[in-house]
Amino acid sequence: MTKLEAVIQPSKFEDVKDALLEIGVEGMTVTEVRGHGRQKGHTEFYRGREYTVDVLPKVKIEAVLPDRLVDSAIQAITNAARTGKIGDGKIFLSRIDDAIRIRNDERGETAL
Amino acid sequence: MSAVKRRYERIYLNSVYRTMSSPATDYTLRAYYRQEFERLRGEFEANGSGESSVRDRTAVVDKLALQLWEQHVVTCASSGFALAALGGFGRRALFPYSDVDLLFLAENEALRGRMKDPVRRICQEMWDIGLRVSPTTRTLDDCARFDQDNVEFTISLLDCRFLTGDAGIFDRLRETVLPQLVARESDVLVQRLAEVTRTRHLRFGNTTFHLEPNLKDGPGGLRDSHVSRWLGAIAALDSGRKRPESLSLQHDSERNELMDAIEFLSASRCYLHYRAKRDENLISWEAQEELAAKGIATNLGTISSAEWMRLYFRHARTNYRNTTQLLEQVPGDRSSLYRSFQHWRSRVSNEEFSVVDGRVYLQQAVGARDPFVVLRLFTFIARHGFALSLETERRLKNAYRALADAMPQDARLWEHLRELLVLPHAAEALRVMHSLNLLTRAIPEFETIDSLVLRDLYHRYTVDEHSFLSIEVLHRLKNNDVEWLQPFGELLTELERPDRLFLALLLHDTGKGLAGTDHVHNSLQLAAATVERMGLPPDDAQTVCFLIATHLEMSSTLRRRDIYDPETVRELASKVGTPERLKMLTLLTLADIKSVNPEALTPWKAENLWRLYAGTANYFDRSVDEERFHAEVCTEQVERVAALLPKRRSQLLKFLDGLPQRYLMSHSPDQVIQHLEMASHLRKEPVQLGVRRVSGQHELTVVTAERAGLFSTLAGILYGWGMDITKASAFSNRAGVIVDSFYFKDRFHTLELNPPERERFKKSVVEILMHEAPLDPLLESRLKADTKPAKLKVETKLRYDDESSPGSTLLEVITQDRPGLLYTISSTLANENCSIEVALIDTEGAVAHDVFYLTRDRMKLTREQQRAIEWALTTELSDSLPSNW
């Protein structure tokens, strides 16, 4: 099993969610986050007031997947979230040892 | 058969079944209880009566308790020891899976110790039978003691009922101990009861209107009827002391209404218990479907779940209102300062309404039959936040038929509503109006969402409550201390006409009550009918309809678009049209999200909404001359104006040619026609003036031929007359016709108090513009008079923008507002030989925010020119402050 964490533009969340559902990823955890990578941030003005926008709004999606779905999930996310501009986001992958469904103690991939 | 079972059989034969209609010798008590339980369930399914179901279960459990007492206590001793029922059991209202509360009452500690074992056995056997027992053993002295940390026990004694044992000791509890205790501690008891109830209501957001309500603990649930009962019991036991009128029982009609509500809730709760096979009190969506399909608690047969929920909310509202009316009469444990404040509040009484202890009374009973008095009453509530007195509410209910028939739905309604909506307690006033069925009489379109439940995982409240809540959310912005909401609060104070936004909020979801999937379209249709009937002026009606038609636009943009993409901002600005509408739509979006459920608006979402707003507002300021009107490309706005002037279409197009699109967006068709009319008279009178009052301010419109320094001269004239300019705009068309508008406050009420001065003012403007009179004497006399210090110091900021406009350099000036500021800035710019192509002048409190589109010799400004202007303006703006500032 692999844990996938994708940090994406908020405006791409709906498309990414639909793309993941389409390939069979049904469970995910979604968090509203702020951050920056190379995109850094910029300064904005509104009515003379200066707003330093050093961390930008992002959405983080977390999902634990059976290994067979990992490549297609990566493909689905990149296709749906890519604009080609700085700030499109990142995907992180890590190994997961086990999963347990609390309701009935199922373990491993069947618990996903 | 085990020994235990045989023993039970003997018990059954010898005692319990003596009172039963059909004894069956092989039953254990457990089997007996199961059979009786199933019998009661069957009877409930047949007759649907909640009241008889809970009463009959009480009788069954009574018999079991009696039997066990016979078995375990009588043989030991029963003198000085008694068994009583508490809680729902005490009230003879034992729901199918409710706990059985028992009080073992001992005369003294010694007896309590001696009876410990029989009590344990009784409880153990009751558990074995399948009853969830909640026992307590107390001496009379325990019961007489008031424990601040366990007020619940004293309150539970209010429901105590004798079951068996020593009747004498129970009588001493009921007739002596309890009355003395209540008489001694009634104030604390009532206050703690009120406190616990208010905390419980708060847990549910103080509203009945949850999509999946809890019919026991939620506001308007059965617990509220218990609270009313306890307050009544305390009042009865403490009859020597004078209590508020409402702590006694209600009028007959109210009592009947309340009894209907309790029966409805009881029957529904029985069903939920049988359905879940446990003490389940949440009316989930699935349960709603079943309750409606089976017509539980109604005699209507199968109905839709929406109809069933409407009935539920009606009954819960009755119950909730009754309890809150009672609670509001209970003074909190407040300081004398608070009491003084309450007393002060009563001073707002007037010739129509009086306020006593925070409740509003009609001065004249006959007023309850007059819809305009009643509308003023709701406005009074919206202004001060007082609750209706019971007496007033009764009068309104009694006069309902006459009131409903006479309730205005036309422009007279809008006159009252527009005042009410902008007042701080508007949502509360609307809720009261709705609970009395008067809101739907005034606005029939609102009936579509009366107590309407829409099923999704996101919304928590019914649609009508969501609408009220959205209005409340906006009003609360004014005094909120949440940092991330403060910019929105400031935005609200900047609105020119917030009444239109609040009306849009009230109506924005009415379409959810109609068939079809496009609720926005449906809401728009209903709102169009409402605003037409209420006779809103065309501009107001269009604004309200626009807000409803686009109320999901910003949410959708936040979800689906990159808010930092200039194209996203440009598209939104194009849809919204004007900065004022953008402000309203931003606030509507915020209120709409926040009133979906308490967690729906996160700081993250609010921040994104604010950034989208700020980006679009900046775009408006920086793109005015980007899109100018061309006669060959007619927009919808132009066609709307042209339709009113079919014979002058070409003249109109010529006038509009070259004016920025923002001119069209920010002026109503009537105003455009007026400007056209003024422009057509320029040959006869080269300076055309219009002065009118708008929202407590004056508007001066000048249409004339382009000339150097015109804008600064006008600013100077207004300053010379003592006027305080709050907003201004300057536009010009391709033919060189200028349309300058100034909104100003008449600081010294010159025009209001002296009608002849109005003509002298107009004459002065024309003469100075025509160089027939000098400006300087007017300015000098004013400069001498203006020495008032400012209350706030704002650092002056100047920013140039060479990117946003293709032909002009933008200069943004943020500085301390002060008399004559606009004249100082514009004359400085004129002295630097700059032409003001467009000016957008705004004032927020003490801060002036001005944007000028500048050219020199029809070109953008060079760096050197910008530096020279910056130096001149910085010098002038610091010099223009009186020395003591």
Interface residues (C-beta under 8 A of the other chain):
Chain A: Q9 P10 S11 F13 E14 E32 V33 R34 E44 F45 Y46 R47 G48 Y51 V53 L56 P57 T83
Chain B: L558 R559 R560 R561 D562 I563 Y564 T602 W604 K605 E607 N608 R611 A614 G615 A617 N618 K797 R799 E812 I814 E844 V847 H849
